[in-house]
């Protein structure tokens, strides 16, 4: 392994600020739309060391650490990477994060660590995310990864949902010696990481390598089991679990309440992304076929899910892919990076446009969408300018397929089936303390999107880690 020149390792902060910056290398749009493979070309050792040496090592607490929901010690990791001590850097990330190989790929770094890097004031930020990806991959290939198992406590914890929140919780519980069992409604674990995020952003191999660490540490998984229907929280306690953690996320697609939205050819985003991006054998039995799309496809919505749907549809062969959004691009909640990639890959955007009716063709399938033009009015309660219909501006768009990417709601079934568990806002779990995840039902804890509403993978995972400390204390006192 080559080392970077010694002058890069000893130069002062001022010199580091003006070190050359090289952006991430990406596969060309023409190449990457032909498959669902990773878009980013991974860093090599020389490039990683050089990029890490751009860090100016801000005094504690560094802005990047404060902006990271995990509070990863990023400056220290950069110092280790700069010296080629990759495994040590990876272990440093694992001290504060249960899913560093996943968060480093899917976090909106431009809004978190990289967005807070002081180099943004005069130059380009340090590529925190890709460097975290590099060292965690290096560690897995060279040393392997292992979850340390604590001295057996004799206590069992049930984790409802097998996504990021539950995985963050489970790792810490395992380290404290508690036995953990995941229950999930899907055939395989992962939640959003497997059934929501496309492979070109997070390969399934990356997730299942990390999941293997949990299995080797003794974690059990029971799939195709919906808590609240097939089993209840009460029944889990009766089976001998000393505590229950709820980390089911928010998996119910928001409805449009628009005529014709149930026509063949109109998909909800979750259904579309699951069947477009997941191995057929990992899907529920009633979903084991790819979506049927035509040449002309539209996605309705402006978040990251809309970008994921646009980019997946292009890879599936749709010839005309258009996003319809009722505000302007300035108001779009999704990340600019993903949106730019969608544009580079051929997606079009039509702003200030609101679908009001889905129209069937002679065969009964979707053939067109009637829309109305919008204009921006006064700001709403959240400060976003409210879209107002322009009277008499109706028009139609000929389409073969439409995908509704309008956001997500919680599944109310757990709240409805669990006595003493308070919920709010159509099913979000109420917690008495966000730091512990304690709910109104004794022995039941919760974190992640099912508490906060739709948020980031990293915030869900951090919430699960915090809840694990409270669960451990609860079990030991009990």
C-alpha positions in Angstrom: 0.0 0.0 0.0 1.4 3.4 -1.0 1.4 6.2 1.6 0.7 9.8 0.8 3.7 12.2 0.8 4.8 13.1 4.4 4.3 16.8 3.7 0.5 16.2 3.5 0.6 14.7 7.0 2.4 17.5 8.7 1.1 20.7 7.1 -0.9 23.2 9.1 -4.6 23.9 9.0 -4.3 26.8 6.6 -2.4 24.7 4.1 -5.0 21.9 4.5 -7.8 24.3 3.5 -6.2 24.8 0.1 -5.3 21.2 -0.6 -6.8 20.0 -4.0 -10.3 18.6 -3.9 -11.5 15.8 -6.1 -15.2 15.0 -6.2 -16.5 11.5 -6.0 -16.2 9.5 -9.1 -19.5 8.3 -10.5 -20.4 5.8 -13.2 -21.7 7.7 -16.3 -25.5 8.1 -16.5 -25.4 6.1 -19.8 -23.8 3.2 -18.1 -25.6 3.2 -14.7 -29.1 3.2 -16.1 -28.5 -0.2 -17.6 -28.4 -1.9 -14.2 -29.2 -1.5 -10.6 -25.6 -1.5 -9.5 -23.9 1.1 -7.3 -23.6 4.6 -8.9 -20.5 5.6 -6.8 -17.1 4.3 -7.8 -15.5 3.4 -4.4 -12.4 5.3 -3.1 -9.1 3.5 -3.2 -6.5 3.6 -0.5 -4.4 6.4 -1.9 -7.5 8.5 -2.5 -8.9 7.9 0.9 -5.7 8.9 2.7 -5.4 12.1 0.6 -9.1 13.0 1.1 -8.9 12.4 4.9 -5.8 14.7 5.1 -7.9 17.6 4.0 -9.6 17.6 7.4 -8.4 20.6 9.5 -9.3 18.9 12.8 -11.5 21.6 14.3 -11.4 22.0 18.1 -13.9 20.0 20.0 -16.8 19.8 19.6 -16.2 19.8 15.8 -19.2 20.9 13.7 -19.3 17.6 11.8 -19.6 15.7 15.1 -22.5 17.9 16.3 -24.3 17.6 13.0 -24.1 13.7 13.0 -27.0 12.2 14.8 -24.6 9.5 16.0 -22.0 12.1 17.1 -19.3 10.0 15.3 -15.8 11.2 16.2 -15.2 12.1 12.6 -12.0 14.2 13.1 -10.3 11.3 14.9 -11.4 8.9 12.2 -10.0 11.3 9.6 -6.7 11.3 11.5 -6.6 7.5 11.5 -7.5 7.2 7.8 -4.8 9.8 7.0 -2.2 7.4 8.4 -3.7 4.3 6.8 -5.1 2.9 10.0 -8.3 1.9 8.4 -9.5 -0.8 10.8 -9.0 1.5 13.8 -11.1 4.1 12.0 -13.8 1.6 11.3 -13.9 0.5 15.0 -14.1 4.1 16.0 -17.3 4.5 13.9 -18.7 1.3 15.3 -18.4 2.7 18.9 -21.2 5.2 18.1 -23.0 3.6 15.2 -24.6 0.2 14.7 -24.9 0.6 10.9 -21.9 2.6 9.7 -21.7 0.7 6.4 -25.3 1.6 5.7 -25.6 5.1 7.1 -22.4 6.1 5.2 -24.2 5.2 2.0 -27.7 6.5 2.6 -27.4 9.5 4.9 -27.9 12.9 3.4 -24.4 13.9 4.2 -24.8 17.3 2.6 -27.4 18.1 5.2 -25.5 16.6 8.1 -21.7 16.1 8.6 -20.5 17.3 5.2 -22.9 20.2 5.2 -21.5 21.4 8.6 -17.8 21.0 7.6 -16.1 24.4 8.0 -14.4 24.0 4.6 -17.8 24.8 3.0 -17.0 28.5 3.8 -14.1 28.7 1.4 -13.7 25.4 -0.4 -15.4 21.9 -0.6 -16.1 19.7 2.5 -14.3 16.6 3.4 -16.1 13.5 1.9 -17.1 12.1 5.3 -19.6 9.5 4.0 -17.5 7.9 1.3 -14.5 7.7 3.7 -16.7 5.9 6.3 -17.9 3.5 3.6 -14.2 2.8 2.6 -13.0 1.9 6.0 -16.0 -0.2 7.0 -15.6 -2.2 3.7 -11.9 -2.5 4.2 -12.5 -3.8 7.7 -15.0 -6.5 6.6 -12.7 -7.7 3.8 -9.5 -7.8 5.9 -10.4 -8.4 9.6 -14.1 -9.2 9.6 -16.7 -7.7 11.8 -18.0 -9.1 15.0 -20.6 -8.0 17.6 -19.3 -8.6 21.1 -21.7 -10.7 23.1 -22.0 -9.9 26.8 -22.3 -12.3 29.6 -25.7 -14.0 29.3 -28.3 -12.2 31.5 -31.1 -14.8 31.1 -33.4 -12.1 29.8 -35.1 -12.0 26.4 -36.2 -9.0 24.4 -38.6 -9.0 21.5 -38.0 -6.5 18.7 -41.0 -5.7 16.6 -39.8 -4.8 13.1 -36.3 -5.7 11.8 -35.3 -2.3 10.4 -32.7 0.3 11.5 -34.3 1.2 14.8 -34.5 -2.4 16.0 -31.0 -3.2 14.8 -29.6 -0.2 16.7 -31.4 -1.4 19.8 -30.5 -5.1 19.3 -26.7 -4.5 19.0 -26.5 -2.9 22.4 -28.8 -5.4 24.0 -26.6 -8.2 22.7 -23.5 -6.5 24.1 -25.3 -6.4 27.5 -25.9 -10.2 27.3 -29.6 -10.2 26.5 -31.2 -12.6 24.0 -33.0 -10.8 21.1 -35.6 -12.0 18.7 -36.8 -9.9 15.8 -40.4 -10.2 14.5 -41.2 -8.7 11.1 -44.2 -8.8 8.7 -41.8 -9.4 5.7 -40.1 -12.6 4.8 -36.6 -11.1 5.4 -35.1 -8.6 7.8 -34.1 -5.1 6.9 -37.2 -3.0 6.8 -36.5 0.1 4.7 -32.9 -0.9 4.0 -34.1 -4.0 2.1 -37.6 -3.2 1.0 -37.5 0.5 0.4 -34.0 1.8 -0.6 -33.0 0.9 -4.2 -29.9 -1.2 -4.9 -28.2 1.6 -6.7 -28.1 3.5 -3.4 -27.6 0.5 -1.0 -26.9 -3.0 -2.3 -28.7 -5.8 -0.5 -25.3 -7.5 -0.1 -24.1 -4.7 2.1 -27.1 -5.1 4.4 -27.1 -8.9 4.6 -23.4 -8.9 5.4 -24.2 -6.7 8.4 -27.2 -8.8 9.2 -24.9 -11.9 9.3 -23.1 -10.2 12.2 -26.3 -10.2 14.2 -27.0 -13.9 13.4 -23.5 -14.9 14.4 -24.1 -13.0 17.7 -27.2 -15.2 18.4 -30.0 -12.9 17.1 -33.1 -14.8 16.0 -35.5 -13.7 13.2 -39.1 -14.6 12.8 -40.6 -13.3 9.5 -44.1 -13.2 7.9 -45.4 -12.3 11.4 -47.4 -9.1 11.8 -47.5 -8.0 15.5 -51.0 -6.9 16.2 -52.5 -9.5 13.9 -50.6 -12.8 13.9 -49.3 -12.1 17.4 -49.8 -9.3 19.9 -47.5 -7.5 22.3 -49.4 -9.2 25.2 -48.7 -12.6 23.7 -45.0 -11.7 23.4 -44.9 -11.1 27.2 -46.7 -14.4 27.8 -44.0 -16.1 25.7 -41.4 -15.0 28.2 -40.0 -11.8 26.8 -39.0 -9.4 29.5 -39.4 -6.3 27.3 -40.7 -5.4 23.9 -39.2 -2.8 21.5 -41.4 -1.4 18.7 -39.5 -0.2 15.7 -41.9 -0.8 12.8 -41.4 2.5 11.0 -44.2 4.0 8.9 -45.1 1.7 6.0 -48.6 2.8 4.9 -48.6 4.9 1.7 -50.5 8.1 1.9 -53.6 8.2 -0.3 -54.5 11.0 -2.8 -58.3 10.5 -2.5 -58.4 11.1 -6.2 -60.9 9.5 -8.7 -59.3 6.5 -10.5 -56.3 6.0 -8.2 -57.1 2.3 -7.9 -56.9 1.7 -11.6 -54.5 -1.0 -12.9 -51.3 0.9 -13.8 -51.4 3.2 -10.7 -48.9 2.1 -8.1 -48.1 3.1 -4.5 -44.4 3.9 -4.1 -43.8 1.1 -1.5 -45.3 -1.6 -3.7 -43.4 -0.4 -6.8 -40.0 -0.1 -5.1 -40.3 -3.4 -3.3 -41.1 -5.3 -6.5 -38.7 -3.4 -8.7 -35.6 -3.6 -6.4 -35.9 -6.7 -4.3 -35.1 -10.3 -5.1 -38.3 -12.1 -5.9 -37.6 -14.7 -3.3 -37.5 -12.1 -0.6 -40.9 -10.7 -1.4 -44.2 -11.7 0.2 -45.8 -14.5 -1.8 -48.6 -12.2 -3.1 -46.0 -9.7 -4.6 -43.6 -12.0 -6.4 -43.7 -10.3 -9.8 -42.1 -7.2 -11.3 -44.2 -4.1 -11.8 -45.8 -3.9 -15.3 -44.8 -0.5 -16.7 -45.3 1.0 -20.2 -43.3 3.5 -22.1 -44.7 6.6 -20.4 -44.5 6.8 -16.7 -45.1 9.6 -14.1 -44.2 9.9 -10.5 -46.3 12.1 -8.2 -44.4 13.7 -5.3 -41.3 15.6 -4.5 -39.4 13.7 -1.8 -36.5 11.2 -1.9 -38.9 8.4 -2.6 -40.1 10.1 -5.7 -36.4 10.3 -6.9 -36.0 6.6 -6.1 -39.1 5.7 -8.2 -38.0 7.8 -11.1 -34.5 6.3 -11.2 -35.9 2.7 -10.8 -38.4 3.2 -13.6 -35.7 4.4 -16.0 -33.7 1.2 -15.2 -36.8 -0.9 -15.9 -37.0 0.5 -19.4 -39.6 3.3 -19.3 -38.9 5.7 -22.1 -40.5 8.9 -20.8 -40.2 9.4 -17.1 -41.7 12.6 -15.6 -42.1 13.8 -12.0 -45.3 15.9 -11.3 -45.0 18.2 -8.3 -47.5 20.8 -7.1 -45.0 23.3 -5.9 -41.7 24.5 -7.5 -38.3 22.9 -7.2 -37.4 25.2 -4.4 -40.0 23.7 -2.2 -39.2 20.1 -2.9 -38.3 18.2 0.3 -36.1 15.6 -1.4 -32.3 15.9 -1.6 -30.8 17.8 -4.4 -28.1 15.2 -5.1 -30.6 12.4 -5.8 -32.7 14.8 -7.9 -29.8 15.8 -10.0 -28.9 12.2 -10.6 -32.4 11.5 -11.7 -32.2 14.4 -14.2 -28.8 13.2 -15.4 -30.3 9.8 -16.0 -33.1 11.2 -18.1 -36.0 12.1 -15.7 -38.1 15.2 -16.5 -39.8 17.5 -14.0 -43.1 19.3 -14.3 -43.7 21.7 -11.5 -46.8 23.5 -10.3 -48.9 20.6 -11.5 -51.5 18.7 -9.5 -53.2 15.5 -10.8 -56.9 15.5 -10.1 -58.2 12.4 -11.9 -56.8 9.1 -13.3 -58.4 8.1 -16.6 -58.9 4.6 -17.8 -58.5 3.5 -21.4 -60.6 1.0 -23.3 -58.8 -1.9 -21.7 -59.6 -0.6 -18.2 -56.0 0.3 -17.4 -54.6 3.8 -16.8 -54.3 5.8 -20.0 -54.2 9.4 -19.0 -54.1 11.8 -16.0 -56.1 15.0 -15.8 -54.1 17.7 -14.1 -54.6 21.3 -13.1 -51.9 24.0 -13.0 -51.1 25.5 -9.6 -49.7 28.8 -8.3 -48.1 29.5 -5.0 -50.1 31.4 -2.4 -49.5 32.4 1.1 -47.2 30.3 3.4 -48.9 27.5 5.4 -48.3 26.7 9.1 -44.9 25.3 8.3 -43.8 28.3 6.3 -44.2 26.6 2.9 -46.2 28.6 0.3 -49.5 26.9 -0.2 -50.2 25.7 -3.8 -53.5 27.2 -5.2 -55.3 25.8 -8.3 -55.5 28.0 -11.3 -59.1 28.0 -12.4 -59.7 26.8 -15.9 -56.2 25.4 -16.4 -57.1 21.7 -16.7 -55.1 19.6 -19.1 -54.4 15.9 -19.6 -51.2 13.8 -19.9 -51.1 10.5 -21.7 -49.4 7.9 -19.5 -49.2 4.1 -19.1 -48.1 4.0 -15.5 -48.3 6.3 -12.5 -46.6 6.0 -9.1 -47.8 7.9 -6.0 -44.9 8.9 -3.8 -46.8 11.1 -1.4 -45.4 10.2 2.0 -46.1 7.6 4.6 -48.5 7.0 7.5 -48.1 4.7 10.6 -49.8 1.3 10.8 -52.3 1.7 13.6 -52.6 -2.0 14.3 -50.1 -2.2 17.1 -51.7 0.7 19.0 -55.2 -0.8 18.5 -54.1 -4.2 19.7 -52.0 -3.2 22.8 -53.9 -2.2 25.9 -52.3 0.7 27.7 -50.2 1.8 24.7 -51.0 5.4 23.8 -50.7 6.5 20.1 -51.4 9.8 18.3 -51.7 11.2 14.8 -53.3 8.1 13.2 -51.0 5.5 14.9 -47.6 7.1 15.9 -46.5 5.6 19.2 -46.4 8.0 22.1 -43.3 7.9 24.2 -43.0 9.5 27.7 -39.3 10.2 27.1 -37.6 10.5 23.7 -34.2 9.7 25.3 -35.3 6.3 26.6 -38.1 5.4 24.3 -40.3 4.5 27.2 -44.0 4.3 26.3 -47.2 4.4 28.4 -47.2 0.6 28.6 -44.7 -0.8 31.1 -41.9 -2.8 29.5 -42.7 -1.5 26.0 -40.2 0.8 24.4 -40.2 2.4 20.9 -38.1 4.6 18.6 -37.7 5.4 14.9 -40.2 6.5 12.4 -43.1 4.9 14.2 -42.5 7.5 16.9 -41.3 10.6 15.0 -42.9 10.1 11.6 -40.8 9.6 8.4 -37.2 10.5 9.1 -33.7 9.2 8.4 -32.2 5.7 8.8 -29.5 7.2 11.1 -32.0 8.9 13.4 -34.0 5.7 13.7 -30.9 3.7 14.5 -29.8 6.2 17.1 -33.2 6.1 18.8 -32.9 2.3 19.0 -29.5 2.5 20.6 -30.8 4.9 23.3 -33.8 2.7 24.0 -31.5 -0.3 24.5 -29.8 1.4 27.5 -33.2 2.1 29.1 -34.3 -1.5 28.3 -31.2 -2.9 29.9 -31.8 -0.8 33.0 -35.4 -1.9 33.1 -34.6 -5.6 32.9 -31.9 -5.4 35.5 -34.1 -3.6 38.0 -36.9 -6.0 37.2 
